[in-house]
Each structure stands twice: as C-alpha cells, then as structure tokens.
C-alpha cells in the first residue's frame, strides 16, 4: 500500500495483497499427494476450526463494535448483527436445498471429481474395484448384487454426492465471508482522515491482518478438495478463487463508503451466519462419520487456534 495515492488505488493494492495471500495458502496443496478419507476428514476439521474462529473474531466482534459505535441502535446494537446472522444462515440453508437442482457436483468441480465419485474413492471410503474383489455373499443385498456400488454412484443420494455438496458449501461460505472483508478494507482506506481514528496506518494494518488470516482460508478450501481426489492444480484454482472477490468488494466499498459503512454490521454478521451454519450442519457431521472423528476434532482445534492467533495478534 502507498500512502500518497488515491483511496481507490490503495484499496486495490490492499485487496490484491489479501487475494495473493489466499492463493499462497491454497498453493500448499501442491505438497499434498495422499488421497485418503483421513486426509479429507482432517482437512474438513481444520476448515471448521478456521471458520468458527473467523466467524467471531473477524466478523461478529467487529460487527457488534460497529453497531455500538454508530449510535443508531442504542441498546439494540445486537439487532443488525442478529438479523445479518440469521440471513446468512438462511442463505446457506437455501443454497443447500437448491444445489441438487443445479447439476451434479462432480460437473461443478471437474473431471477429477467425477472420476473420484465414480470409483467411490476417498469419499465413499471403499473403492468399486475393492467391492468387486469381495465375496459375492458380502455384496448380496437381496437380489441386487450391484446395489451398493450403484448407490455410491447415485449422486446426491450416495455418500459421494453428499460429500461433494458439503465441500461446495464450504467454498461458498468462505467466499461469502471474503466479501465483507474486502468491503471493510475499501471502507477503511476511503474513510482515512474522516475521524482521528481513521488513519492510513490503521487501514493498512487491517489489510495486512485480513491478508494473513486468509492464508489458512485458502488452504481450508483447497485441502478438502485435494483430499477428495481433485487434482492439485484444480484444488489450488478453487482455493485462490475464494479470495478473488475481495478486490471487487473492496473497490465497491471505497466507491460507496457512505452507504457501505452502515451496512457493514449486517454484511459481517451475514458472513458469520453462513459460516457457522455450514460448520454445524455439514462439515462437522461429515468429518465425524467415517471413524476419524478424533483426528478431525484435533485438526479443528489447530485451525481454531491458528485463526484466533492471527485475528487477535493482528487485530
């Protein structure tokens, strides 16, 4: 960031930094080669911890503070935060119901995902080839010897389809969470000089803090995809893509600072509601259903600590 340039250029540079660090976090996926259910469950647990910590320290806490400082709500400062949180949860709930009507999740994530789902690789827990090697009586389901394998390939009704839906919701939630962050960076640079507390240094520190906390978020998107059998290149692409919304949102915030500032409590809480709903409704149940619950819980604790340390230490 440069001090003596226009707020729009400052915002662009700041949000390009946040996007770049998101991509750097996602790039760690190139060091991951394993395709196992344990890797997927651990990465989902890590993502859950990151998202829960970010939901409070990056989103809910500043949303409440903004509502209190606005003096427009008085003792009802919690109201915009509660409304935004509820709308975010409702958004993800509706998206979850809508996704089955938008085509297969394998198509959305590419041929690598389709191959993984077709073979019932890490998602289904047991490959189709291994099923074929099992004794015939083990596969007998009362007249439909191929029923188990067919179920694993049935899209949403099978375990693979449900897992792809959860991963896709994870991508949506983190992407939605990045929108108000970019908006906040744009507002901070555009508001420099409007109050004694609104300084270039505070806006710069906010951009750096958002960038550093985006590092594990990029990994939190790319790692579950890699663990599910998507190629490293495609996993990286979707990981960095989640941070691409920040430059656009930042410029929007800088251009419409007088409108965006009153809306920030709602926007921040909306993102928090979306993230918490995904964690509780999808990610945690998925990570606990294949015998790796303890590993997923440890990974969640690690992700939570890392994100909390970044948010508090750089706040």
N, C-alpha and C positions, 0 to 999 in steps of 0.2 A: 504494500500500500504506500502511496505517495501523499505527503501532507498538503502540498500546494497545487493540487489539481482539483477538478470538479468533483462534486459528490458522486456523480454517475460513474466516472472513471474509477474513483476509489471503491465504489460498490462492486464494479465489475472485477477489479483486481482482487478484492477481498473474497468474493464468491467463487472466482476461478481457483483461488487457493483452497477453499473448502472442498470444491469438486475434485481438485487434484489429489488432496489427501484421502478422500474417499476412494479414488482409483488406486492409490498406493496401498490402502488396506485390502482392497479387492485383489490386488496383484499377488498377495501372499498365497493365493490359491494355486499358483503355478508350482509351489513347493509341495502340494498335496497330491499324492499318487494313489492312495488307497481308495477302494470302493467298498465300503462295509456299512452295515447297519449301525455299528458302534460309532463310526465317524459321523454319520448323519445325526444320530441321537445326541452326541456330544456337541455338535455344531448347533443343533436346534436349542439345546440347553444354554449354550453360550449366547446365542442370539436373544433368548428370553431374558437372561440377566442384563444384557446391554440395554434392551428395550425398556425393562422395568426401571432401571436406574435413570435412563434418559427421560422417561415419562415424568419423573418427579423433578429432578434437579435441572433438566434442560427446558422443561415445558410447564409443568404445573406450578412450581415455585415462582418462576418469573411471571407467569400469567396472573397469579394471585397478587404479586407485588405491583404489577402494572394496574390492576383493577383498584387496588387500595390507593395508589398514588394519583389516580385520575380524579378522585373526589366526586365522581359522578354517581357512585353506587353507595357511598356511606357504609353502613353496617351490612349492606347487601353485596359487598365486594366479591363474595363467593358465587353470586348468581351467574355472571358471564362465564366463569370457569366451569360451573356445573352444566350450563347449557351447552357450551362447546364440547365438554367431555361426553355428554350424552349423545350429541350429534355425531361425534367421531365414532363412538361405539356402534351407533345405528348405521352409519355409513358402511363399516366393515361387515356388520351383520347382513345388510342388504347385498353387499358385494359377494359375500359368501353364498347367498341364495341365488345370485344372478350368474355366477361363474359357470355352473354346469350348462347354461344356455348359450355360452359364448364359444363353444367348440371344445375340443379336447385340450387338456393342459399340456400334453405332450407336443401338440402342434404349436402351442404358445412358446414353448421353451426349445423347440427344435428337434432335429432327428436324433440327437444323442439321448434326449429324454424319452423319445418314443421307443428307442431300442431298449433302454433300461426298463421301461414299463412292460414291453412285450416279453422280455425274458424274465420278468419278475425278479430282477437282480437285487440291489440293496434295499429297494422299497418293500418288496414282498417278503424278504427275509430268506426265501429259498428259490433257487433258480428253477426254470422249467426243465432244464436238462437234468438236474438232480432229481426232480419229481419222476421223470421218465425212468430213472435208474432204480426207483423204489419198487419193492414188490407190488404186484398187481393188487393184492388184498389191501395194502395200505392206501391205495388210491380209490378203492371201491367206495362209492357213495350211494349205493343202492340203485345201480343201473346206469349211472352216468360217470364212467371212469375218467372222463376228462373234465369233470365239473370243477375240480379245484383249480386246475390251470386256467380254465376259461374264466373263472371268477377273478383271477389275478389280472386278466386282460380286459376286464369289462369296463374300464374307465372309472367313473365315479363310484360305481357300486363296489369295486375292488379296493384292496388296500393301497395299490399304487395310485389310483385316481385320487383317493382321499389325501395321500401324502403330497401329490403334486399340487392339490388345491391349497394345502397348508403352506407350502413353500411359496406359491404365488401370492397368497395373502401376506406372507412375511415381506415379500418385495414391495407390495402395495403399501403396507403400513409404514415401512421405513422411508419409502419415497414420499408419502404424505407427511411424515414427520419432518422431512427436509424442507418442505415448502415454507412453513413459518420461520424456520431457522434462516433461510435466505432472506425472507421478508424482514426479519429482525435486523440482519446485517445492513440491508439497504436503508431501513429507517434510521439506524444508528448513525450512518455516515451522512444522511440527508439532514439529520437533526443537529449536527455539530454546530455549536455556537448559539443554539436557541435557549439553552439554560446553562448555568455554570457547570453542571454535572455532565452535560453533553459535549464531550471533548473528542478530538481526533484520537487521542490515546485510548480512551475508553472504547470507541468504535473499533479501533484496530485490535485491541485485546479481545473484544467479543468475536471478531472474525477469526483470530488465531485459536481461541477456545473452541469455537464451532468446528474449525478445521481439524483440530486434534481429536475431538470426540467423534468425528466422522471416520477416523481410521478404523476403529473396531466395527463400525457400522457397515463399511464396505466389505469387511471380512464376514460379517454376520449374514450378508446376503449371498456372497459367492461361495462360502464354505458349505452351507447346506445343499446348494446346487451341485457342487463337486462331489459331495458325499452321496448324492442321489444318482450319480452316474453321468451328469452333464460334463462335457469337455471343459478343460481348464480355461480355454480361450472364451467359450461362451459364458462360463460362470463369471469370469472377470468382466465381460461385457455387461452383464446384468448388474453386477456389483457396482461398477462405476456409474452405470446408468441411473441408479437410485440417487446419486448426488448431482446429476446433471440439471435437475430442476432448480437448484439453488441460485445459479446466476440469473435465470429468468425471474424468479421470485424476488431476488434482491433488487434488480432494476425496477421491477414493479413497485416495490416498497419505497425506493428512493424517489420515484416519479410521483407517487401518491401518498406522501408521508402524512399529510393531514388526515387522510382517510384511513390509512393503514394503522396508525397508532391506536385509535380507539378500538379497532378490530383485532389487535394483536392478542388480547386475553382470550377471545373466542378462538382464534386460529391456533394458538399454542395449546389450549385445552382440547380442541378438536383432535389435534395430532396425538395428544396423550391418550384420549379415549380410544382412538383407533388402535394404538399400540398395545394398550392394556387388554383390550378385548381380544386381539389376536393371540397374545401370550396365554391368557387364561382359557380361551375357548378352543384354540387349535394347537399351539406349539407345545405347551406342557403336556396335554394328553397324548399327543403323537410321540413325544420323546420318552414317555413312560410305559409304552405298551409293548415293547419288544425285549424286555429283560435287561435294559440298560438304564434303568431309572436312576440308580445311584450315580452313575457316570454323568448323566445329563444334569443331575442336581449339582454336582461338583462344578461342572462346566458353567452352569447358570450362576453359581456363586462367584466364580472367577470373572465372568463377564460383568456381573453387577459391580464388583469391586473395581475393576478397571475403569468402567464408565463413571462410577461415583468419584473415583480419584481424579479423573480428568475434569469432571464438571466442577467439583469443589475446589480442587487445586488451581484451576484456571479461571474460576468464576470472578 
